[in-house]
Amino acid sequence: MNRADSRLPLATRPADGDPIEQHLRARSARRAQARLRAWREEALLWVAAVLATLGVGVFGQTAGWQGHWGWAVAVGLALYALSLLFRLGYLARALPVVRPRRRVWGMPSLVQARQRRLHRAWLRRQRRLVRLLKRYHHSAMSVPDAMVVLTEDRQIEWLNLAAVEMLGFGRSDVGLRVDNLWRAPAFTAWLAEGGERPPLEINAPGDESRSLSLRMEPYGSDRYLLIGRDVTALHRLQGVRQDFVANVSHELRTPLTVLAGYVETLLDTEEGQDPQMARILGNMHQQADRMRRIVEDLLLLSRLETSQPDAELFEPIDMRDMIEPILDDARLISGEEGHRIESDLDGDMMVWGVPRELQSALSNLVFNAVKYTPAGGRVLVRWKRDDQGRPVFSVHDSGIGIEARHIPRLTERFYRIDVGRSRSRGGTGLGLAIVKHVALRHAARLEIESTPGRGSCFCVIFPVGAESRPAC
């Protein structure tokens, strides 16, 4: 047992066992003794003040003072106040000091003990924060996506290893403006946009074969986080898929045309007049026609995805003249089901666009509304401006409606809510995908609202000014 432990009472001496537990018990005992010693010194000070008060009182009585006990108490309290001020002054001078050279005693020692505890807690928090910062820094440096912290002035404040490898920035670029280091017009224009920026797909600086997807996220109150992801492999995969679909669809057109021609020929022969053969040949012709429409939609969708809109193809379109023939075709499709197809068209609004593409998109929406609305239902087609002055083409129906969980996926290829009903209605599963891509090529967007059992509303919202300038 060391000398410090020998001075402890037997009840507070650490028992043999865990060294850490022994150390904690010894430290607790030393602190208890320090507090006891401080209060003992405080008591001695009070005793000294009382004795001084009694001495002054006795001296005042022998000297014949009047009110000597009041002066005696005042002198005693003054002595104690001077002692307290001296200790508090030393404690105040020692506040910036991590470890004061000596302890104060009495009541100020409580303040000093509190100060020591706070300082130790602060040191523990600092060490914990340093460890967390090192861990987060290591994690951020290991992220495979490029990450660059920018100030409000677009100056680089921090970047990880992936940003160095993808974007070509270096550690020496910290403090420089990012638009001075990367001067691509598309990037600088995207960086200058305010509000919520859509992701930007751009070639990597210095490497035209690498494609990057960039996002800008607010970071704190005055910082931005530029995130870049390598999407080269994804683009190559999409290119392979699109080429495959386009090639296969193109190769299928000829055999399907030949097959449909032979089926039509057989239907016109004497064998085709047999009821059983007529049913078989009719089903063959129906499926061949459906496959032909799928191939045509696939070719159209592939062209919309792989090509940019040609400005020469854009022209002013009178939407009323385009919509009215579509409504006539919808009434023919309705046939005996007797749908009430109504319209509310503004004849004064023009739109710059590609007539063939817009005709395909609008007809898809109208024909879908007729196909999925029960007999005798109502379909309302509108071409009006909304409250913000945007041209809007909308189709409202009183059909079966769509559950909310299906709406985000309706524009996916071949996504069907009810496969049997879709096939019986002759759908290809590509109509809404075509509508979405046509809308994007015209700077518009497709919005869908629906309530099961109460119908649906499909809206194509064009930007303000779409009637006076091309969207490309």
Beta strands, then each sheet from edge to edge (+ up, - down):
strand 1: 146-151
strand 2: 156-159
strand 3: 200-204
strand 4: 207-219
strand 5: 223-230
strand 6: 315-318
strand 7: 340-345
strand 8: 350-353
strand 9: 378-385
strand 10: 391-397
strand 11: 445-451
strand 12: 455-461
sheet 1: 2+ 1- 5+ 4- 3+
sheet 2: 6+ 8-
sheet 3: 7+ 9+ 10- 12+ 11-
end
